[in-house]
Each structure stands twice: as structure tokens, then as C-alpha cells.
Amino acid sequence: MQNNTIEEDLKLITNTDIQFNALEGKNILITGANGFLPAYIVETILFLNETKFKEQATIYALVRNKEKALLRFSNYKNRKDLVLIVQDVIEPINLDVKMNYIIHAASQASPKYFGEDPVGTINANVIGTYNLLEYAKTQNIDSFLFFSSGEVYGNMENLHVPVKEDMYGYINPTDVRSCYAEGKRAGETMCVSYNLQFGIQVKIIRLFHTYGPGMSLDDGRVFADFVSNIVKHQDILVTSDGSTIRTFCYLSDATIAFFTVLLKGENGQAYNVANPICTISISNLAKILVELFPERRLKVIIKDQPSTVTYLKSSISGFIPDITKIENLGWKPEVSLENGFSRTIRSFESL
């Protein structure tokens, strides 16, 4: 049975003015398909197959863990339009099907894993991206979408200026936490290089904090921890001074952005995907979440703690991304912080 919040989101996403018909009857390879963000892409396309497409699109979902994928897509058992491919993206891609679209979203994105598995983190973004671009050379694809991150900007000197796609700070390559940011930077450079040299129709999205139904509540990021606290009726523990600034984008808004860039983005270009209106300090986010459910009488406890060996905190205090470039494609985030987190929490409580 489909979660009501997810179904509402899918209806909202597919009722936008995006030209989804470009995907009708096409073959779409999605890496890391059972991950939090790409799974919504999968579900959106399956929903389009049910509601709008006369000729179904077929999703080839590349996953490392078959059991986790089957669990994530348990509502879609035995569907011919969802094909699981069980392999690591760092292995060469060799499929005997003509692909029309490739979405490369396979990557560990939580700082929880940067310390546990830095090699796996960087390899998915470097070796995995190379494998997919080499595969794309053989396919004459319509569009290739690479999932990057706002972490590529590094430490910016002026945090008060909205960050555009051509602004960059420094990243320390000898800091193990840089396995993610440097991997994404290298992946982006490979994408634009293959676009120039081989004509691969590559687009890049740079994601900031994105939240919503289906996210892992134990992945270590603060917003996931906070949602987990509310769902469990626990006080929120902030393990820093709470002054760090982050911007938060709800999953349905982000998913609409993914399709917008995939289908309308300019080749070889990167686009920030964020909701600058929902920029807030970590401590204030915790207070808002507690205030959403006053009947639970929860409190916010601030207790600054150092990084652990595995969870490596970012040294970036925060900046506001500029989204003018993607707004020029017709995308604009609509979901407020309060509505988005309320929907997210309700989605977990209805499971």
C-alpha cells in the first residue's frame, strides 16, 4: 500500500508543466536507484506509466544491495517496467539494452560514511562516473544527469553573498572528509570533458540539504536525527552550538528540479538545486520542529560535541545558494519548511 504523503507528492510532481512525454517509451538507467533521492525519480516514472504514458518507460535500476532495493520498491513487485541490475557502479557497465537516459545518483552522501568508507565514497563519483560516461559513448543517449553537491563550493570567504555556479572556495585534499567534495568535483569535470570531446549530453545538479519521505533516519545528518527524534517523541539533541546555517529543500520540489534539468538543462552546465527561502540555523530548525508538535512537549537540548572518528563534521559554517540559473528553466521551490517537515514526519508515522 502506497504511503499517502508519497502519493500526494507524485501527483504534484507529475501535474507540473514538465514535458514528461519525452520519457515515454524510453529506457532509463538510474544508478543508486534505491537511494533516498533517486527512488523518488523511479516512483515518479512508474506513476507516469500508470497515469499518463500510453507506451511505458522502462527503468533499469542499478543497485548494490538487492534486498534493500526490493524492500524500498516493495510496492512495485513483478512490474515489467522496473528492472533491477545488481552491481557496483565502479564495475564496468555492460548492458545489452539501448539506453535513452542515464541518471547517475549512486554515491554515499552522509558524513557518517566519509570516515567509515572514504574510498567507496570517492570511487562511486570518480570511477563510477567514468564507467557511465564510457557506457554513454556507446548509446547516443538523449540526456545524462549527474548528481553533484553544494559541497563542491568548499569554504567560501564571503558567506553573505548568494553562491552562483561559477563561485568556488578552497577544499583541503588531505582532509579525508574531502573524499566526497573532491569526488564530486572530479565527476563534474569528467562530465564536462566528455560533453566537449564526445558530445555526451551531460547536465549537472548541485544538491544542498534535501529531506522528505523515505530518507534514512539513521544516516547521521542533523535533519534526519531531528525528524527521528520527533517521530520517537524524544527531545532534540543538538550536538553543536547550533549556529551552522543550512538550506533545506523538500523532496517533491527537488524531484521536479531533477526532471527539469534532465529535460531542459543546457549541456555541460551545473545547476544549484536548493530552497534559499528555507535557510536556517540548525538550532532554529530544531526549535521549529518541536513547535510543529506542541502537544508532545518536547525540548531542544544544545550540547556541543566534537566529531567522532566516523562522523566528520563539515568545516563550512554555511552559505546561501543562488538558484537564478535553474529558475530560468522554469523551476521554483514551493514547499515551506514547516509544511515540508510536517509532511515528512507524518509520512514516517503513517508507516
C-alpha positions as CSV (number, residue, x, y, z in Angstrom):
1,M,0.0,0.0,0.0
2,Q,1.4,3.4,-1.0
3,N,2.1,6.0,1.6
4,N,-0.4,8.8,1.3
5,T,2.2,11.5,1.5
6,I,4.2,9.9,-1.3
7,E,1.2,9.5,-3.5
8,E,0.3,13.2,-3.0
9,D,3.8,14.2,-3.9
10,L,3.8,12.0,-7.0
11,K,0.5,13.6,-8.2
12,L,2.0,17.1,-7.5
13,I,5.2,16.3,-9.4
14,T,3.5,14.8,-12.5
15,N,1.0,17.6,-12.7
16,T,3.6,20.2,-13.4
17,D,4.3,21.5,-16.9
18,I,7.4,19.4,-17.4
19,Q,7.4,17.7,-20.8
20,F,7.4,14.2,-19.3
21,N,6.3,12.8,-22.7
22,A,10.0,12.9,-23.7
23,L,10.4,9.9,-21.4
24,E,7.5,7.9,-22.8
25,G,8.6,4.5,-24.1
26,K,12.2,5.2,-23.3
27,N,14.8,3.2,-21.4
28,I,16.2,5.0,-18.4
29,L,19.3,3.8,-16.4
30,I,19.3,5.1,-12.8
31,T,22.3,4.3,-10.6
32,G,21.9,4.1,-6.8
33,A,18.2,3.8,-7.7
34,N,17.0,2.7,-4.2
35,G,18.7,5.7,-2.6
36,F,16.6,8.4,-1.0
37,L,16.6,10.9,-3.9
38,P,16.7,8.7,-7.0
39,A,14.0,6.4,-5.6
40,Y,11.5,9.3,-6.0
41,I,12.6,9.6,-9.6
42,V,11.9,5.9,-10.0
43,E,8.5,6.2,-8.4
44,T,7.6,9.3,-10.5
45,I,8.3,7.4,-13.7
46,L,6.3,4.4,-12.6
47,F,3.4,6.7,-11.7
48,L,3.6,8.3,-15.1
49,N,3.4,4.8,-16.6
50,E,0.2,4.2,-14.7
51,T,-1.4,7.6,-15.3
52,K,-0.1,9.4,-18.4
53,F,2.0,7.3,-20.7
54,K,0.5,5.1,-23.4
55,E,3.8,3.4,-24.0
56,Q,5.6,2.6,-20.8
57,A,9.1,3.8,-20.0
58,T,11.4,1.1,-18.6
59,I,13.6,1.9,-15.6
60,Y,16.9,-0.1,-15.3
61,A,17.6,0.4,-11.6
62,L,21.3,-0.2,-10.8
63,V,21.7,-1.1,-7.1
64,R,24.4,-2.7,-5.0
65,N,22.1,-4.3,-2.5
66,K,19.2,-6.3,-3.9
67,E,17.5,-6.9,-0.6
68,K,17.4,-3.2,0.2
69,A,16.1,-2.4,-3.2
70,L,13.4,-5.0,-3.0
71,L,12.4,-3.5,0.3
72,R,12.4,0.1,-1.0
73,F,10.3,-0.9,-4.0
74,S,8.1,-3.4,-2.3
75,N,5.0,-1.7,-3.7
76,Y,6.2,-2.4,-7.2
77,K,6.8,-6.1,-7.2
78,N,6.7,-8.1,-10.5
79,R,6.5,-4.9,-12.7
80,K,8.0,-5.2,-16.1
81,D,8.8,-1.5,-16.2
82,L,11.2,-1.8,-13.3
83,V,14.3,-3.9,-13.9
84,L,16.8,-4.4,-11.1
85,I,20.5,-4.5,-12.1
86,V,22.6,-5.7,-9.1
87,Q,26.2,-4.5,-9.4
88,D,28.5,-1.8,-8.0
89,V,28.8,1.2,-10.2
90,I,32.6,1.0,-10.0
91,E,32.4,-2.1,-12.2
92,P,32.2,-1.6,-15.9
93,I,28.6,-1.1,-17.3
94,N,27.7,-3.7,-19.9
95,L,24.0,-3.9,-20.7
96,D,22.5,-5.3,-23.9
97,V,19.7,-2.7,-24.0
98,K,19.7,0.7,-25.8
99,M,19.5,3.4,-23.1
100,N,18.0,6.8,-23.8
101,Y,18.6,8.4,-20.5
102,I,21.2,8.0,-17.7
103,I,20.9,9.4,-14.2
104,H,24.0,8.9,-12.1
105,A,22.9,9.2,-8.4
106,A,25.0,6.4,-6.8
107,S,27.0,7.9,-4.0
108,Q,27.3,7.9,-0.3
109,A,26.1,11.4,0.8
110,S,26.2,11.4,4.5
111,P,29.3,12.4,6.6
112,K,28.6,9.2,8.6
113,Y,30.2,7.3,5.7
114,F,33.0,9.7,4.8
115,G,35.0,8.4,7.7
116,E,33.9,4.8,7.5
117,D,34.4,4.3,3.8
118,P,36.2,7.3,2.1
119,V,37.4,5.0,-0.7
120,G,33.9,3.8,-1.6
121,T,32.7,7.4,-1.4
122,I,35.2,8.8,-3.9
123,N,35.2,5.8,-6.1
124,A,31.4,6.0,-6.9
125,N,31.9,9.6,-8.0
126,V,35.1,9.1,-10.0
127,I,35.4,5.5,-11.2
128,G,31.6,5.2,-11.3
129,T,31.2,8.4,-13.3
130,Y,33.9,7.3,-15.7
131,N,32.2,3.9,-16.3
132,L,28.9,5.5,-17.0
133,L,30.3,8.1,-19.3
134,E,32.2,5.4,-21.2
135,Y,29.0,3.5,-21.5
136,A,27.1,6.6,-22.6
137,K,29.5,6.9,-25.5
138,T,28.1,3.7,-27.0
139,Q,24.4,4.7,-26.5
140,N,23.8,8.0,-28.2
141,I,21.7,9.0,-25.2
142,D,19.2,11.9,-25.1
143,S,20.4,13.2,-21.7
144,F,22.9,12.3,-18.9
145,L,22.2,13.7,-15.4
146,F,25.0,13.8,-12.8
147,F,24.1,14.2,-9.1
148,S,26.7,16.5,-7.6
149,S,26.6,18.5,-4.4
150,G,26.9,22.0,-2.9
151,E,30.0,20.7,-1.1
152,V,32.0,21.4,-4.4
153,Y,32.0,25.0,-3.4
154,G,34.2,24.4,-0.4
155,N,34.9,27.1,2.1
156,M,33.7,30.4,0.8
157,E,35.3,33.6,2.0
158,N,32.1,35.7,1.8
159,L,29.2,33.7,3.2
160,H,26.8,36.6,2.8
161,V,26.7,36.6,-1.0
162,P,24.4,34.1,-2.7
163,V,26.6,31.5,-4.3
164,K,26.3,31.1,-8.0
165,E,27.5,28.2,-10.0
166,D,30.8,29.8,-11.0
167,M,32.0,30.7,-7.5
168,Y,34.3,28.4,-5.5
169,G,36.2,28.3,-2.3
170,Y,39.0,26.0,-1.2
171,I,39.0,22.3,-0.3
172,N,41.8,20.6,1.6
173,P,42.6,17.5,-0.4
174,T,44.5,15.9,2.5
175,D,41.4,16.1,4.8
176,V,39.7,12.7,4.5
177,R,36.3,14.3,4.5
178,S,37.2,15.8,1.1
179,C,36.6,12.3,-0.4
180,Y,33.1,13.5,-1.1
181,A,33.6,17.0,-2.3
182,E,36.7,16.2,-4.4
183,G,35.0,13.2,-5.8
184,K,32.1,15.3,-6.9
185,R,34.4,18.0,-8.3
186,A,36.3,15.3,-10.3
187,G,33.0,13.8,-11.5
188,E,31.8,17.2,-12.7
189,T,35.0,17.8,-14.6
190,M,34.7,14.4,-16.3
191,C,31.2,15.2,-17.3
192,V,32.0,18.5,-19.0
193,S,35.1,16.9,-20.6
194,Y,33.0,14.1,-22.1
195,N,30.5,16.6,-23.3
196,L,33.2,18.6,-25.1
197,Q,35.1,15.8,-26.5
198,F,32.5,13.2,-27.2
199,G,29.2,15.2,-27.3
200,I,27.6,13.4,-24.3
201,Q,24.5,15.4,-23.4
202,V,25.5,15.9,-19.8
203,K,23.8,18.1,-17.2
204,I,24.9,18.5,-13.5
205,I,22.8,19.3,-10.4
206,R,24.3,20.5,-7.2
207,L,22.2,19.5,-4.3
208,F,22.0,21.0,-0.9
209,H,20.2,19.5,2.1
210,T,17.2,17.7,0.8
211,Y,14.6,16.0,3.0
212,G,11.3,14.1,2.8
213,P,9.6,10.8,2.9
214,G,11.9,7.8,2.6
215,M,15.1,9.4,3.9
216,S,17.2,7.3,6.2
217,L,16.6,8.4,9.8
218,D,19.9,6.9,10.9
219,D,22.3,8.3,8.3
220,G,23.8,10.8,10.8
221,R,22.8,14.1,9.3
222,V,21.2,16.5,11.7
223,F,17.9,17.0,10.0
224,A,17.4,13.2,9.8
225,D,18.3,13.0,13.5
226,F,15.8,15.7,14.3
227,V,13.0,14.0,12.4
228,S,13.8,10.7,14.1
229,N,13.6,12.4,17.5
230,I,10.2,13.9,16.7
231,V,8.9,10.5,15.4
232,K,10.1,8.8,18.5
233,H,8.7,11.6,20.8
234,Q,12.2,12.4,22.0
235,D,13.7,15.7,22.9
236,I,16.0,17.0,20.1
237,L,19.7,16.9,21.0
238,V,21.8,19.4,19.0
239,T,25.5,18.2,19.2
240,S,27.0,21.6,18.2
241,D,26.5,25.2,19.1
242,G,23.6,25.2,16.6
243,S,24.9,28.3,14.7
244,T,25.6,26.5,11.4
245,I,23.4,27.7,8.6
246,R,21.9,25.3,6.1
247,T,19.3,25.5,3.4
248,F,16.6,22.8,3.1
249,C,14.6,21.7,0.1
250,Y,11.6,19.3,0.3
251,L,11.8,16.2,-1.8
252,S,9.0,16.9,-4.2
253,D,10.5,20.3,-5.1
254,A,13.9,18.7,-5.6
255,T,12.4,15.9,-7.8
256,I,10.7,18.4,-10.1
257,A,14.2,20.1,-10.3
258,F,15.8,16.8,-11.3
259,F,13.4,16.3,-14.2
260,T,13.6,20.0,-15.2
261,V,17.4,19.8,-15.6
262,L,17.4,16.4,-17.2
263,L,14.9,17.5,-19.9
264,K,15.6,21.3,-20.2
265,G,19.0,21.9,-18.8
266,E,21.9,23.1,-21.0
267,N,24.5,20.6,-21.9
268,G,27.8,20.9,-19.9
269,Q,26.2,23.1,-17.3
270,A,25.7,22.8,-13.5
271,Y,22.6,24.0,-11.6
272,N,22.1,24.6,-7.9
273,V,19.1,22.8,-6.5
274,A,18.0,24.4,-3.2
275,N,15.3,26.4,-1.5
276,P,17.1,29.6,-0.3
277,I,13.9,30.8,1.4
278,C,14.3,27.8,3.8
279,T,17.8,28.8,5.0
280,I,18.0,28.5,8.8
281,S,20.4,27.7,11.6
282,I,20.5,24.2,13.0
283,S,19.3,25.4,16.4
284,N,16.3,27.3,14.9
285,L,15.4,24.3,12.8
286,A,15.3,22.2,15.9
287,K,13.0,24.7,17.6
288,I,10.6,24.9,14.6
289,L,10.3,21.1,14.6
290,V,9.5,21.0,18.3
291,E,6.9,23.8,17.8
292,L,5.2,21.8,15.0
293,F,4.1,19.3,17.6
294,P,3.5,21.3,20.8
295,E,1.3,18.5,22.3
296,R,4.4,16.3,22.6
297,R,6.0,18.8,25.0
298,L,9.5,18.2,23.6
299,K,12.6,20.3,24.2
300,V,15.7,21.3,22.3
301,I,18.9,20.5,24.1
302,I,22.1,22.0,22.8
303,K,25.3,20.2,23.8
304,D,28.4,20.9,21.6
305,Q,30.4,17.7,21.0
306,P,33.4,17.0,18.8
307,S,33.3,14.9,15.6
308,T,33.6,11.2,16.0
309,V,36.1,9.1,14.1
310,T,33.4,8.2,11.5
311,Y,31.1,11.2,11.5
312,L,33.2,14.0,10.2
313,K,31.5,17.4,10.6
314,S,31.8,20.0,7.9
315,S,34.0,23.0,8.5
316,I,31.7,25.1,6.3
317,S,29.6,27.3,8.5
318,G,27.0,27.9,5.8
319,F,26.1,29.9,2.8
320,I,23.1,30.7,0.6
321,P,23.0,29.2,-2.9
322,D,21.8,31.3,-5.8
323,I,19.1,29.4,-7.8
324,T,18.6,32.0,-10.6
325,K,20.1,29.7,-13.2
326,I,17.6,26.9,-12.6
327,E,14.8,29.4,-12.1
328,N,15.5,30.5,-15.7
329,L,14.5,26.9,-16.7
330,G,11.1,27.4,-15.1
331,W,11.7,25.8,-11.7
332,K,10.9,27.3,-8.3
333,P,10.6,25.6,-5.0
334,E,7.2,25.9,-3.4
335,V,7.1,23.8,-0.2
336,S,7.7,25.8,3.1
337,L,10.0,24.5,5.8
338,E,7.1,23.9,8.2
339,N,4.9,22.1,5.6
340,G,7.8,20.0,4.3
341,F,8.9,18.8,7.7
342,S,5.4,18.2,8.8
343,R,4.7,16.1,5.7
344,T,8.0,14.2,6.3
345,I,7.2,13.4,9.9
346,R,3.7,12.4,9.1
347,S,4.9,10.1,6.3
348,F,7.0,8.1,8.8
349,E,4.3,8.0,11.4
350,S,1.9,6.5,8.9
351,L,4.1,3.5,8.1
